[in-house]
């Protein structure tokens, strides 16, 4: 029994590394730019590069575990993630940091999908529910502590490391995961493993995603040159090439990255659009608020993270409430959560427009708490509801694709809302700060757009299945920790 729980801790350490590195960068971004220089576009790429790489990698991460064994791929992912964390911690320039973040995201995509399968391997039968029950609150608490820890680490400047410690902290976590995982986790390989990995599909999917995200992030700084528009248009045939390739493999009986039959179901296709809109809105707003607090209002990293802690606390409370009521309410839980998010967004917009440049931490506590509360209500039931009409043979492909689309939506949110924020806020002063009034206007516009996107998600919610697929641990989607990444 002790070995089982040690195995769970090894898996949890890997999950926490990914969770921390998906949340703490937003708080540290201004400090990174202050030391390394670079443009605001570079700050967007520190976040977007990680999520874009993970979106591409998640399409194949789970299948790698089937091919070569979940423990082996988990440990390879952890080792690579730690090495890239060290590379981030010692990065001499923004360019090197972005490259390291992209590679970190790829290793994270190898690491994360193995954890949930390993939990099912380590905890048989009824014990599995206990493991997932213990996992949820710990991860929920981490969404609260992540940004706070980031702010404290940056301001503490341990050993003169400043922001670099937010990446270096992964070294002890990774070391524990590697040592404990090597000792206690099972090394088996799935009996029903695919015969061959679809490497061409991986490349085509990666190209299509890159053609969308790169021009959105880079175009603003360069004045939207013609090539940026050409890349956006080229994304359409790139997606078509990926679909055609998947159809050819399906006709040959070869393993595909995506089970295309899932798109024949309107509820799933609507769910894909819902995920892009929802995660694009909340992740883009998270970045904009973090930058507004530090670059617009001049808050320290600690003060900014504590100001945003109400957001994460609301998400934690909302997740707990939805877990208790989702079986009874089903799809209605999404509409309740989205309605509360709209209220929180409107409260924040009211604060920004009335308090103006005098806005402070206490003005934002209630709006962020309310917004987070509604957001948290969506995290737990969302994937299970979207999967409500999916057949058993389609579950693996459908859930993996949703994880990848979630990360893609996050990248688009950073690209689009981040670009809008910086376009309105304008250039920084010699001190590195934005004009306070312009930054406040930019934050208000991004907040208003988030409210609109939330309303769009509300409408899309009516196209989703009324009830979740089911809540048995072996069958229920276990991406809740992934969803929690957006909470902070």
C-alpha positions in Angstrom: 0.0 0.0 0.0 2.8 2.4 0.9 4.4 1.7 -2.5 1.2 2.6 -4.3 1.0 6.0 -2.6 4.7 6.7 -3.2 3.9 6.0 -6.9 1.1 8.5 -6.7 3.4 11.1 -5.3 5.9 10.4 -8.1 3.2 11.0 -10.7 1.9 14.1 -8.8 5.4 15.6 -8.8 5.4 15.4 -12.6 1.9 16.9 -12.8 2.9 19.7 -10.5 5.9 20.6 -12.6 3.7 21.1 -15.6 1.1 22.9 -13.6 3.6 25.3 -12.1 5.2 26.1 -15.4 1.9 26.8 -17.0 0.9 29.3 -14.4 3.9 31.0 -12.8 5.4 32.5 -16.0 2.6 35.1 -16.3 3.6 36.6 -13.0 7.3 36.5 -13.8 7.0 37.8 -17.4 7.8 41.5 -16.6 10.8 40.6 -14.5 12.1 38.4 -17.3 11.8 41.2 -19.8 13.5 43.7 -17.4 16.6 41.5 -17.3 16.7 39.9 -20.7 15.2 42.7 -22.7 13.3 41.9 -25.9 9.8 42.9 -27.0 6.4 42.3 -25.6 5.9 39.8 -28.4 8.7 37.8 -26.8 6.7 37.7 -23.6 3.7 36.4 -25.5 5.9 33.6 -27.0 7.2 32.5 -23.6 3.6 31.5 -22.8 2.3 30.7 -26.3 5.4 28.6 -27.3 4.9 26.3 -24.4 1.2 25.7 -24.9 1.6 25.4 -28.7 4.3 22.7 -28.3 2.2 20.9 -25.8 -0.9 21.0 -28.1 1.1 19.3 -30.9 2.8 16.8 -28.5 -0.4 15.8 -26.8 -1.7 14.3 -30.0 1.0 11.6 -29.7 2.1 11.6 -26.1 -0.5 9.0 -25.0 0.3 6.7 -27.9 4.0 6.8 -27.0 3.1 5.2 -23.7 1.2 2.5 -25.5 4.2 1.8 -27.7 7.0 1.9 -25.3 5.5 1.7 -21.8 4.0 4.4 -19.6 6.7 4.4 -16.9 9.5 4.7 -19.5 7.8 7.6 -21.3 6.9 9.3 -18.0 10.5 9.2 -16.9 11.9 10.3 -20.3 9.4 13.2 -20.2 10.4 14.2 -16.7 14.1 14.0 -17.4 13.6 16.2 -20.6 11.4 18.6 -18.7 13.9 19.1 -15.9 16.8 19.6 -18.4 14.8 22.2 -20.3 13.8 23.8 -17.0 17.5 24.2 -16.2 18.0 25.6 -19.7 15.2 28.1 -19.0 16.8 29.0 -15.7 20.2 29.9 -17.3 18.8 31.3 -20.5 21.0 34.3 -21.5 18.4 35.8 -23.9 14.7 35.9 -24.7 15.3 33.8 -27.8 17.0 31.0 -25.9 14.3 31.1 -23.2 11.5 30.7 -25.9 13.3 27.8 -27.5 13.8 26.1 -24.1 10.1 26.7 -23.3 9.0 25.1 -26.6 11.1 22.0 -25.9 9.8 22.0 -22.3 6.3 21.9 -23.6 7.1 18.9 -25.9 8.5 17.0 -23.0 5.5 17.9 -20.9 3.3 16.5 -23.6 5.2 13.2 -23.3 5.1 13.2 -19.5 1.5 14.2 -18.6 -0.6 11.6 -20.5 1.3 8.8 -18.9 0.4 9.8 -15.3 -3.3 9.1 -15.5 -2.9 5.7 -17.1 -0.3 4.8 -14.5 -2.7 5.7 -11.7 -5.1 3.1 -13.2 -2.3 0.6 -13.3 -1.1 1.2 -9.7 -4.6 1.5 -8.1 -6.8 -1.4 -9.1 -10.6 -1.5 -8.6 -12.1 0.7 -5.9 -8.8 2.1 -4.8 -8.6 4.1 -8.0 -11.4 6.4 -6.9 -9.5 7.1 -3.7 -6.4 8.0 -5.7 -8.2 10.4 -7.9 -10.1 11.8 -4.9 -6.7 12.6 -3.3 -5.3 14.0 -6.5 -8.0 16.6 -7.2 -7.8 18.8 -4.1 -4.0 18.8 -4.2 -3.9 20.0 -7.7 -6.7 22.5 -7.0 -4.6 23.9 -4.1 -1.6 24.1 -6.4 -3.6 26.4 -8.8 -3.9 28.8 -5.8 -0.3 28.6 -4.6 1.4 28.6 -8.1 1.2 32.3 -8.8 1.8 33.2 -5.2 4.9 31.1 -5.1 6.0 32.7 -8.3 5.7 36.2 -6.9 7.5 35.3 -3.7 10.3 33.6 -5.5 10.9 36.5 -7.9 10.9 39.1 -5.1 12.9 36.9 -2.7 15.7 36.8 -5.3 17.2 33.6 -3.7 21.0 33.4 -4.3 20.6 36.3 -6.8 18.5 34.2 -9.1 15.4 36.4 -9.3 12.9 35.0 -11.8 15.2 32.1 -12.7 14.2 30.2 -9.6 10.7 29.6 -10.9 12.3 27.2 -13.3 15.0 25.9 -11.1 12.4 24.7 -8.5 11.6 21.9 -11.0 14.9 20.2 -10.3 14.0 18.8 -6.8 10.5 17.9 -8.0 11.8 16.2 -11.0 14.5 14.3 -9.1 11.9 12.9 -6.7 9.6 11.9 -9.5 12.5 10.1 -11.4 13.8 8.2 -8.3 10.5 7.3 -6.8 9.0 6.4 -10.2 11.9 4.2 -11.2 11.5 2.2 -8.0 7.7 1.8 -7.6 5.9 2.4 -10.9 5.1 -0.6 -13.1 7.0 -0.9 -16.3 4.4 -2.8 -18.4 3.6 -2.0 -22.0 -0.1 -2.0 -23.2 -1.1 -5.2 -24.9 -3.2 -3.3 -27.5 -0.5 -0.9 -28.6 -0.5 0.7 -32.0 1.8 -0.8 -34.6 3.3 2.5 -35.8 3.3 6.1 -34.9 1.9 8.5 -37.5 4.9 10.8 -37.8 3.6 12.5 -41.0 0.4 13.4 -39.2 2.3 14.9 -36.3 4.2 17.2 -38.7 1.1 18.2 -40.6 -0.8 19.0 -37.3 2.2 21.0 -36.0 2.5 23.0 -39.3 -1.2 23.8 -39.3 -1.1 25.0 -35.7 2.1 27.0 -36.2 0.6 28.8 -39.3 -2.2 30.1 -37.1 -0.4 31.1 -33.9 2.9 32.5 -35.3 1.4 35.3 -37.4 -1.1 36.3 -34.7 1.7 36.7 -32.1 4.4 38.2 -34.4 2.3 40.2 -36.8 1.4 43.1 -34.5 5.0 44.0 -33.7 5.9 44.0 -37.4 2.9 45.9 -38.6 1.0 43.0 -40.0 3.1 42.4 -43.1 1.7 40.5 -46.1 3.4 37.2 -45.1 1.5 37.1 -41.8 -1.8 37.2 -43.7 -0.5 34.6 -46.2 0.4 32.3 -43.3 -3.1 32.6 -41.8 -4.7 31.7 -45.2 -2.2 28.9 -45.7 -3.4 27.3 -42.4 -6.7 26.3 -44.2 -5.0 24.0 -46.8 -2.7 22.7 -44.1 -5.7 21.6 -42.0 -7.1 20.0 -45.2 -3.9 18.1 -45.8 -3.9 16.8 -42.3 -7.5 15.6 -42.6 -6.8 14.0 -46.0 -3.8 12.2 -44.6 -5.8 10.8 -41.7 -8.5 9.6 -44.1 -5.9 7.8 -46.2 -4.5 6.1 -43.2 -7.9 5.1 -42.0 -8.8 3.5 -45.3 -5.5 1.5 -45.1 -6.3 0.3 -41.6 -3.3 2.2 -40.2 -3.3 3.9 -36.8 -4.4 7.6 -37.0 -3.7 10.5 -34.7 -7.4 11.4 -34.7 -10.5 9.3 -35.0 -12.2 11.4 -37.6 -15.6 9.8 -36.9 -15.9 11.9 -33.8 -16.5 15.0 -36.0 -19.6 13.4 -37.4 -21.2 14.1 -34.0 -22.5 17.7 -33.8 -22.1 17.7 -30.0 -18.4 16.9 -30.2 -17.7 19.4 -33.0 -19.5 22.1 -30.9 -17.5 21.0 -27.9 -14.3 21.6 -29.8 -15.3 25.2 -30.7 -16.5 25.7 -27.1 -13.0 24.6 -25.8 -11.2 27.0 -28.1 -13.4 29.9 -27.2 -13.5 29.2 -23.4 -9.8 28.5 -22.9 -8.8 31.3 -25.3 -10.8 33.7 -23.3 -9.6 32.8 -19.8 -5.9 32.2 -20.6 -5.7 35.4 -22.7 -7.4 37.4 -19.9 -5.0 35.8 -17.4 -2.0 37.0 -19.3 -3.5 40.5 -19.8 -4.4 41.0 -16.1 -1.0 39.8 -15.0 0.8 42.3 -17.3 -1.6 45.1 -16.5 -1.0 44.7 -12.7 2.8 44.8 -13.1 3.5 46.9 -16.2 0.4 49.1 -16.0 0.0 49.7 -12.3 3.6 49.0 -11.2 2.7 46.2 -8.7 5.5 44.0 -7.5 5.4 40.3 -8.5 4.3 39.4 -5.0 1.5 42.0 -4.9 0.3 41.0 -8.4 0.2 37.3 -7.5 -1.7 37.9 -4.3 -4.1 40.1 -6.1 -4.8 37.3 -8.6 -5.0 34.7 -5.8 -8.7 35.4 -5.4 -9.2 34.3 -9.0 -7.6 30.9 -8.3 -9.4 30.6 -5.0 -12.7 31.1 -6.8 -11.8 28.4 -9.3 -10.9 26.0 -6.5 -14.2 26.6 -4.8 -16.2 26.4 -8.0 -14.5 23.1 -8.9 -15.6 21.6 -5.6 -19.2 22.8 -6.1 -19.5 21.4 -9.6 -18.0 18.1 -8.6 -20.8 17.7 -6.1 -23.6 18.8 -8.4 -22.5 17.8 -11.9 -24.2 14.4 -11.9 -27.6 16.1 -11.2 -27.3 19.3 -13.2 -25.3 18.0 -16.3 -25.0 20.7 -19.0 -26.8 23.2 -16.8 -23.7 23.4 -14.7 -21.8 24.9 -17.6 -24.5 27.6 -18.1 -24.5 28.4 -14.4 -20.7 28.7 -14.4 -20.6 30.9 -17.6 -23.3 33.2 -16.2 -21.3 33.7 -13.1 -18.2 34.4 -15.2 -20.1 37.1 -17.1 -21.1 38.7 -13.8 -17.5 38.7 -12.7 -16.3 40.1 -16.0 -18.8 42.9 -15.9 -17.9 43.7 -12.3 -14.2 43.9 -13.4 -15.2 46.1 -16.3 -17.1 48.4 -14.0 -14.1 48.7 -11.7 -11.7 49.5 -14.5 -14.0 52.1 -16.0 -15.0 53.8 -12.7 -11.8 53.6 -10.7 -9.7 54.2 -13.8 -6.0 54.8 -13.0 -6.7 54.7 -9.3 -7.6 51.0 -9.4 -5.9 48.9 -6.6 -5.8 45.4 -5.4 -8.9 45.6 -3.3 -11.0 46.9 -6.2 -10.2 43.7 -8.1 -10.6 41.1 -5.4 -14.4 40.6 -5.7 -14.5 40.6 -9.5 -11.7 38.1 -9.9 -13.1 35.9 -7.1 -16.6 35.8 -8.9 -15.0 35.2 -12.3 -12.9 32.4 -10.9 -15.9 30.8 -9.1 -17.8 30.5 -12.4 -14.7 29.3 -14.3 -14.1 26.6 -11.7 -17.6 25.3 -12.1 -16.8 24.4 -15.8 -13.5 22.7 -15.2 -14.8 19.4 -13.7 -17.8 18.5 -16.0 -16.6 20.1 -19.3 -14.8 17.2 -21.0 -17.2 14.5 -19.7 -20.1 16.5 -21.1 -18.5 17.1 -24.5 -17.8 13.3 -24.6 -21.4 12.5 -23.8 -22.2 11.1 -27.3 -18.8 9.5 -28.0 -18.7 5.7 -28.4 -16.3 3.5 -26.4 -13.9 2.9 -29.3 -13.6 6.7 -29.9 -12.9 7.7 -26.3 -9.1 7.6 -26.4 -8.8 9.6 -29.6 -11.6 12.1 -28.7 -10.2 12.9 -25.2 -6.6 13.3 -26.5 -7.7 15.6 -29.2 -9.7 17.7 -26.7 -6.5 18.1 -24.6 -4.6 19.2 -27.6 -7.3 21.6 -28.7 -7.4 23.0 -25.2 -3.7 23.9 -25.4 -4.3 25.3 -28.9 -7.1 27.5 -27.6 -4.8 28.8 -24.8 -2.2 29.7 -27.4 -4.7 31.5 -29.5 -6.0 33.4 -26.4 -2.4 34.5 -25.6 -1.9 35.5 -29.2 -5.1 37.4 -29.9 -5.9 39.0 -26.6 -2.3 39.6 -25.8 -1.9 41.4 -29.2 -5.0 43.5 -28.5 -3.7 44.5 -25.0 -0.3 45.6 -26.2 -1.8 47.4 -29.3 -4.0 49.6 -27.0 -1.5 50.0 -24.2 1.2 51.3 -26.6 5.0 51.3 -26.0 6.6 51.3 -22.6 8.5 54.1 -21.0 12.2 54.2 -20.3 11.4 52.5 -16.9 9.8 49.6 -18.7 6.3 50.5 -17.5 3.3 51.1 -19.7 1.3 54.4 -19.6 -1.1 53.8 -16.7 -4.2 55.2 -18.4 -3.5 53.4 -21.7 -2.9 50.1 -19.8 -6.2 50.5 -17.9 -8.0 51.1 -21.2 -6.3 48.0 -22.7 -7.3 45.9 -19.7 -10.9 47.1 -20.0 -11.1 46.2 -23.7 -9.7 42.7 -23.1 -12.1 42.2 -20.2 -15.0 43.3 -22.5 -13.9 40.9 -25.2 -13.7 38.1 -22.6 -17.3 38.8 -21.6 -18.3 38.6 -25.2 -16.4 35.3 -25.7 -18.0 33.9 -22.6 -21.4 34.8 -24.0 -20.5 33.0 -27.2 -19.5 29.9 -25.1 -22.9 30.2 -23.3 -24.7 29.8 -26.7 -22.5 27.0 -27.8 -23.3 25.2 -24.6 -26.8 24.4 -25.8 -25.3 22.3 -28.6 -23.5 20.0 -26.1 -25.0 16.8 -24.6 -27.3 17.3 -21.7 -25.5 14.7 -19.5 -21.9 13.7 -19.0 -20.5 10.5 -20.4 -20.1 9.0 -17.0 -18.0 9.2 -13.9 -16.4 5.8 -13.4 -12.7 6.5 -13.0 -11.7 4.1 -15.7 -14.0 5.7 -18.2 -14.3 9.3 -17.1 -11.9 11.8 -18.7 -9.2 12.5 -16.3 -8.1 15.8 -17.8 -9.3 17.8 -14.8 -5.7 18.6 -13.8 -5.1 19.8 -17.3 -8.1 22.0 -17.1 -6.9 23.3 -13.8 -3.8 24.8 -15.5 -5.9 27.7 -16.7 -7.1 28.6 -13.3 -4.2 30.8 -12.3 
